[in-house]
Amino acid sequence: MHTLCARGTMKPEISAAVGFLSRFLRVKGHVNDRQVQTFSQSLQDILAEQYKHHWFPDRPCKGSGYRCIRINHKMDPLVGQAGQRI
């Protein structure tokens, strides 16, 4: 029973992370609304795929280091991958 559906989804958490980064881009004015939408959808898809085997609702801290998104002036590779699609 290791399927994502059987264990619960991580959609609310991914949506929160994507929303945070998208609002940041929107506020900074680096991209237009269409680009923000494309980035948001791409990042959501990439994160869901990347983390699907690293989600444990019964043990939320397990895998949290793997799921960390860096925003310390260095581009996180997953965010960079989503940014290449816009």
Backbone as numpy.savetxt, mean C-alpha at the origin, in Angstrom:
# Nx Ny Nz CAx CAy CAz Cx Cy Cz
-5.67 -23.93 5.43 -6.50 -22.76 5.43 -5.62 -21.51 5.43
-4.87 -21.33 4.36 -3.97 -20.19 4.27 -4.43 -19.16 3.24
-5.66 -19.27 2.79 -6.10 -18.29 1.81 -6.43 -16.98 2.49
-6.29 -15.92 1.76 -6.55 -14.59 2.29 -8.00 -14.45 2.74
-8.93 -15.01 1.97 -10.34 -14.89 2.33 -10.64 -15.62 3.62
-10.03 -16.75 3.85 -10.29 -17.52 5.05 -9.75 -16.81 6.29
-8.70 -16.03 6.14 -8.08 -15.39 7.29 -8.50 -13.94 7.45
-9.26 -13.41 6.56 -9.63 -12.00 6.61 -8.80 -11.22 5.61
-9.25 -10.03 5.32 -8.52 -9.23 4.33 -7.76 -8.11 5.00
-6.86 -7.55 4.28 -6.07 -6.43 4.77 -6.47 -5.15 4.06
-7.61 -5.18 3.37 -8.05 -4.04 2.56 -8.16 -2.73 3.35
-8.76 -2.71 4.54 -8.85 -1.42 5.26 -7.47 -0.83 5.58
-6.52 -1.68 5.94 -5.19 -1.20 6.28 -4.45 -0.70 5.05
-4.57 -1.42 3.95 -3.93 -0.99 2.70 -4.57 0.31 2.23
-5.88 0.39 2.32 -6.58 1.62 1.91 -6.12 2.81 2.73
-5.92 2.60 4.03 -5.45 3.69 4.89 -4.06 4.16 4.47
-3.17 3.22 4.19 -1.80 3.57 3.79 -1.81 4.28 2.43
-2.58 3.75 1.49 -2.66 4.35 0.16 -3.28 5.75 0.25
-4.32 5.88 1.07 -4.96 7.18 1.25 -4.00 8.21 1.82
-3.20 7.80 2.80 -2.22 8.71 3.40 -1.23 9.21 2.35
-0.68 8.29 1.59 0.32 8.67 0.58 -0.32 9.49 -0.55
-1.53 9.15 -0.94 -2.22 9.89 -2.00 -2.55 11.31 -1.57
-3.01 11.46 -0.32 -3.29 12.82 0.19 -2.01 13.64 0.24
-0.93 13.01 0.62 0.36 13.70 0.65 0.72 14.22 -0.73
0.57 13.39 -1.75 0.88 13.81 -3.12 -0.05 14.94 -3.56
-1.33 14.81 -3.22 -2.32 15.81 -3.61 -2.01 17.16 -2.96
-1.69 17.14 -1.66 -1.39 18.38 -0.93 -0.12 19.04 -1.46
0.87 18.24 -1.75 2.13 18.79 -2.25 2.01 19.29 -3.69
0.95 18.86 -4.39 0.72 19.33 -5.74 1.68 18.79 -6.78
2.30 17.65 -6.51 3.27 17.09 -7.44 2.62 16.41 -8.64
1.36 16.00 -8.49 0.67 15.26 -9.56 -0.77 15.75 -9.67
-1.38 15.52 -10.83 -2.77 15.92 -11.01 -3.70 14.81 -10.49
-5.01 15.10 -10.47 -5.97 14.16 -9.89 -5.99 12.81 -10.60
-5.87 12.83 -11.93 -5.85 11.56 -12.68 -4.63 10.72 -12.29
-3.49 11.39 -12.15 -2.27 10.68 -11.75 -2.39 10.13 -10.33
-3.01 10.88 -9.44 -3.20 10.40 -8.07 -4.10 9.17 -8.07
-5.15 9.18 -8.87 -6.04 8.01 -8.95 -5.31 6.80 -9.50
-4.53 6.99 -10.55 -3.76 5.89 -11.13 -2.75 5.35 -10.13
-2.04 6.26 -9.47 -1.07 5.86 -8.45 -1.75 5.09 -7.33
-2.87 5.60 -6.84 -3.58 4.96 -5.73 -4.01 3.54 -6.07
-4.60 3.37 -7.24 -5.05 2.03 -7.64 -3.86 1.09 -7.84
-2.80 1.59 -8.47 -1.61 0.76 -8.69 -0.98 0.35 -7.36
-0.85 1.31 -6.45 -0.24 0.99 -5.16 -1.09 0.01 -4.37
-2.41 0.20 -4.40 -3.29 -0.73 -3.70 -3.12 -2.16 -4.24
-3.09 -2.30 -5.55 -2.92 -3.63 -6.17 -1.56 -4.23 -5.81
-0.51 -3.43 -5.90 0.85 -3.91 -5.61 0.98 -4.34 -4.15
0.46 -3.53 -3.24 0.56 -3.87 -1.81 -0.24 -5.12 -1.48
-1.43 -5.25 -2.03 -2.25 -6.43 -1.76 -1.53 -7.70 -2.23
-0.94 -7.63 -3.40 -0.21 -8.80 -3.93 1.05 -9.08 -3.10
1.79 -8.03 -2.77 3.04 -8.19 -2.02 2.80 -8.77 -0.63
1.73 -8.35 0.02 1.50 -8.71 1.41 0.55 -9.87 1.63
0.03 -10.48 0.56 -1.02 -11.48 0.74 -0.60 -12.66 1.61
0.66 -12.98 1.67 1.10 -14.09 2.53 1.76 -13.59 3.82
1.57 -12.32 4.11 2.15 -11.72 5.30 1.08 -10.97 6.09
-0.10 -11.57 6.16 -1.23 -10.96 6.86 -1.81 -11.98 7.84
-1.78 -11.63 9.12 -2.22 -12.53 10.17 -3.13 -11.78 11.14
-4.45 -11.71 10.84 -5.36 -10.93 11.67 -5.36 -11.35 13.14
-5.10 -12.64 13.40 -5.07 -13.12 14.78 -3.77 -12.72 15.49
-2.76 -12.32 14.74 -1.48 -11.87 15.30 -1.01 -10.65 14.51
-1.60 -9.47 14.78 -1.34 -8.29 13.94 0.12 -7.85 13.87
0.90 -8.13 14.87 2.31 -7.70 14.81 3.17 -8.61 13.94
2.71 -9.84 13.74 3.46 -10.78 12.91 3.47 -10.27 11.47
4.63 -10.07 10.93 4.77 -9.60 9.55 4.75 -8.09 9.42
4.60 -7.37 10.52 4.48 -5.91 10.42 5.76 -5.25 9.90
6.91 -5.80 10.23 8.16 -5.26 9.70 8.24 -5.41 8.20
7.77 -6.53 7.69 7.77 -6.79 6.26 6.81 -5.83 5.56
5.71 -5.49 6.23 4.69 -4.63 5.63 4.97 -3.14 5.79
6.06 -2.78 6.42 6.40 -1.38 6.64 6.67 -0.67 5.31
6.13 0.53 5.18 6.39 1.35 4.00 7.29 2.50 4.44
8.48 2.56 3.86 9.44 3.61 4.24 9.05 4.95 3.62
9.09 5.99 4.42 8.84 7.34 3.90 9.88 8.30 4.48
11.10 7.82 4.66 12.16 8.61 5.28 13.14 9.17 4.24
12.62 9.83 3.24 13.41 10.45 2.18 14.08 9.44 1.25
13.78 8.17 1.41 14.24 7.15 0.47 13.00 6.49 -0.10
12.98 6.33 -1.40 11.82 5.75 -2.06 11.68 4.28 -1.71
10.53 3.92 -1.16 10.23 2.51 -0.94 10.04 1.88 -2.32
10.64 0.74 -2.57 10.53 0.14 -3.91 9.09 -0.09 -4.37
8.19 -0.44 -3.46 6.79 -0.66 -3.84 6.12 0.65 -4.26
6.40 1.71 -3.54 5.84 3.01 -3.89 6.43 3.46 -5.24
7.70 3.25 -5.43 8.34 3.59 -6.70 7.74 2.81 -7.85
7.44 1.55 -7.62 6.83 0.72 -8.66 5.46 1.26 -9.04
4.66 1.68 -8.07 3.34 2.26 -8.36 3.50 3.59 -9.08
4.50 4.38 -8.70 4.74 5.67 -9.33 5.14 5.56 -10.79
5.75 4.46 -11.16 6.16 4.27 -12.56 4.97 4.08 -13.47
3.81 3.74 -12.90 2.62 3.48 -13.71 1.84 4.75 -14.05
2.20 5.88 -13.44 1.44 7.11 -13.73 2.10 7.92 -14.83
